[in-house]
Amino acid sequence: MDWAVPPVTIMEYITQSIAWVRLTMLEEAGDEFSCVDYWMNNILVLDCSTEAWPLEMALGFDSGGDMQHELLSLRLEGDKISEMYKKAKALVYSSLANSSMIKISRGGKTVIKDRLGLVWDKPENADADHAEGTFAGLLRFGTVNFRQKRQSVARVEVQRPQMTMKKGVLEP
Amino acid sequence: MAVLTIPVEWVDKLEVVDKVDERPFEEILQTLDQHVPVTSEKNIWTFWHSGILNMPGWCQRNVVDWVRICGPGWTVRVVDNVPDSPNYALKYVSADDLPEAFVQRKMDGPFAGQHSADMVRGATTYEHGGAWMDVGSIMTRDMDRFCWNELEDPNSPYQVAMLVAYGNMMMNFFITAHKLDPSFRDGTNCFFTCGKEIRTTWAL
């Protein structure tokens, strides 16, 4: 990922996620409760890459929103043998069939290339996400009108954190 | 859009939905701009600081489609930070469950919107249960089959479902959880209380 801000700004942006990682490392967080055990036994952990990032996994995290927008804006009646057309078609149907959601990010202006959310925020792209006759329109149609046949979603086998702590929640 | 058929190479992966919510976009959007009391854990929570009618169109379409995809068993709630809004955050959770900076509407900085959502995320799911998704999420699978059926299964140990990447890194744009349950007080309570305390600390 090509970041546009220093690492400390990224850390600020994802503070909540970092706080949760620390929780998974606490063996004694008060009342003899083990966050480590709770994390390993009581939380259903799902694979973000498969279930929510189909665009990034297919095109790369550095592909950028403009490229994703260009693919999704291709016309369905376009050049069906072009590589771009094939890529767009595979992207849409694979997302519909093999993921549970598509997380469209704005990226908080933390990356150099605009993410798709910022591209779609532009007034000139106000209807790009659902334009009839485009792959984006097909995607919208498919989410409501098509149903996945897969019986389960991608899970992550939870590993015990390599480092654990016997510290309170807010203890330095 | 004209009816589209599933390409032959995808028919082993996808099927056509029998019954689709045919209500117009505008009708569903208006229902989401009303206050609906919480009566179940099957809530999908999200946040937009100035309210659903001020969201970008593509985000409105995301949320309206959540209603269509998940069906009437789920209630989608777009919470905001507008005191006279029907879906003002403090109509669902106590001010004690949110940082003072949010309650006093003094959040600022480059990530004020994102961090406001962080705070509402924990408070709503802890208090009422259900799922949280950021408004930028296009659903491609209904919530029950995504993970809620597993959480509802009495034989399942799971109380929370979340997405992770890069090891144990929680991707906080999505989380699903039962509300505080006495039988899991020592687990769920602590886990979410921890998060709440940290959220409060950020805003001090």
Contacts between the chains, C-beta under 8 A, distances in Angstrom:
chain1	res1	chain2	res2	distance
A	9	B	110	7.9
A	12	B	111	6.6
A	13	B	111	5.6
A	13	B	114	6.9
A	14	B	172	7.8
A	15	B	115	7.4
A	15	B	118	7.6
A	15	B	202	6.4
A	16	B	115	7.8
A	16	B	118	4.4
A	16	B	121	7.8
A	16	B	170	7.9
A	16	B	172	5.0
A	16	B	195	7.6
A	16	B	198	7.8
A	16	B	199	7.4
A	17	B	169	5.7
A	17	B	170	5.0
A	17	B	171	6.8
A	17	B	172	5.2
A	19	B	195	6.7
A	19	B	198	4.5
A	20	B	170	4.2
A	20	B	172	7.2
A	20	B	195	7.0
A	21	B	168	5.3
A	21	B	169	6.0
A	21	B	170	6.9
A	23	B	191	6.7
A	23	B	194	5.4
A	23	B	195	7.2
A	24	B	168	5.3
A	26	B	194	7.9
A	29	B	190	5.9
A	29	B	194	6.2
A	30	B	190	6.5
A	31	B	186	6.4
A	31	B	190	6.6
A	33	B	186	5.2
A	33	B	187	7.1
A	33	B	190	4.5
A	35	B	190	7.2
A	35	B	191	6.5
A	35	B	194	7.2
A	38	B	187	4.9
A	38	B	190	7.6
A	38	B	191	5.9
A	39	B	168	7.6
A	41	B	157	5.7
A	42	B	157	5.5
A	42	B	158	6.0
A	42	B	159	5.1
A	42	B	160	6.8
A	42	B	184	7.7
A	42	B	187	5.7
A	43	B	158	6.6
A	43	B	159	7.3
A	43	B	160	4.7
A	43	B	161	7.2
A	43	B	162	6.4
A	44	B	147	6.0
A	44	B	150	5.8
A	44	B	151	6.9
A	44	B	156	7.9
A	44	B	158	4.1
A	44	B	160	6.9
A	44	B	161	4.0
A	44	B	162	7.5
A	45	B	161	7.8
A	45	B	162	6.5
A	45	B	164	5.4
A	46	B	147	6.6
A	46	B	161	6.3
A	46	B	162	6.9
A	46	B	163	5.1
A	46	B	164	7.3
A	47	B	163	7.4
A	47	B	164	7.5
A	47	B	165	7.9
A	48	B	163	3.9
A	48	B	164	5.9
A	48	B	165	4.1
A	48	B	171	4.7
A	49	B	165	6.0
A	51	B	146	7.7
A	51	B	163	6.2
A	52	B	137	7.5
A	52	B	163	5.6
A	52	B	171	7.0
A	52	B	173	7.6
A	52	B	174	6.7
A	53	B	165	7.7
A	89	B	7	7.9
A	93	B	7	6.8
A	93	B	10	4.9
A	93	B	13	7.7
A	93	B	14	7.3
A	95	B	140	5.9
A	96	B	10	7.9
A	96	B	14	6.1
A	96	B	140	5.4
A	97	B	10	6.2
A	97	B	13	3.8
A	97	B	14	5.3
A	98	B	13	7.3
A	99	B	140	5.4
A	99	B	141	7.4
A	100	B	139	7.2
A	100	B	140	6.1
A	100	B	141	4.1
A	100	B	146	4.5
A	101	B	133	7.1
A	101	B	137	4.8
A	101	B	138	6.2
A	101	B	139	5.1
A	101	B	140	5.9
A	101	B	141	7.3
A	101	B	146	7.9
A	101	B	174	7.1
A	102	B	137	7.1
A	102	B	138	4.3
A	102	B	140	6.5
A	103	B	134	7.1
A	103	B	136	6.4
A	103	B	137	5.4
A	103	B	171	7.8
A	103	B	173	5.7
A	103	B	174	7.7
A	104	B	58	7.7
A	104	B	62	7.8
A	104	B	136	4.2
A	104	B	137	7.1
A	104	B	138	6.4
A	105	B	136	6.2
A	105	B	173	8.0
A	106	B	136	6.9
A	108	B	110	7.0
A	108	B	111	5.9
A	108	B	114	6.2
A	109	B	110	7.4
A	117	B	136	5.2
A	120	B	56	7.1
A	120	B	58	4.7
A	121	B	56	5.5
A	121	B	58	7.9
A	126	B	57	5.7
A	126	B	58	8.0
A	127	B	57	7.2
A	128	B	58	7.7
A	129	B	57	7.7
A	129	B	58	3.9
A	129	B	61	6.4
A	130	B	58	7.5
A	130	B	61	5.7
A	132	B	1	5.2
A	133	B	1	7.8
A	137	B	1	5.7
A	138	B	1	7.7
A	138	B	4	6.5
A	139	B	138	7.2
A	140	B	1	7.8
A	140	B	61	6.9
A	140	B	65	7.1
A	140	B	138	7.9
A	141	B	1	4.8
A	141	B	4	6.0
A	142	B	4	7.6
A	142	B	14	7.6
A	142	B	140	7.8
A	143	B	65	5.8
A	143	B	69	6.2
A	143	B	138	6.3
A	143	B	139	6.2
A	143	B	140	5.3
A	144	B	17	7.2
A	144	B	20	5.9
A	144	B	21	7.7
A	144	B	65	5.8
A	144	B	68	4.9
A	144	B	69	6.2
A	145	B	4	7.6
A	145	B	16	6.4
A	145	B	17	5.4
A	145	B	20	6.0
A	146	B	6	6.4
A	146	B	14	4.6
A	146	B	15	7.0
A	146	B	16	6.4
A	146	B	17	6.6
A	147	B	14	6.8
A	147	B	15	5.3
A	147	B	16	7.4
A	147	B	17	5.0
A	148	B	13	6.9
A	148	B	14	6.4
A	148	B	140	7.3
A	148	B	141	5.4
A	148	B	145	7.6
A	149	B	12	6.9
A	149	B	13	5.7
A	149	B	14	6.5
A	149	B	15	5.9
A	150	B	13	6.9
A	153	B	141	7.3
A	153	B	145	8.0
A	153	B	146	6.2
A	153	B	147	7.0
A	156	B	164	5.8
A	158	B	168	7.9
A	159	B	167	7.8
A	159	B	168	7.7
A	161	B	168	6.4
A	169	B	194	4.5
A	169	B	197	5.8
A	169	B	198	7.1
A	170	B	197	6.2
A	170	B	198	7.2
A	170	B	201	6.6
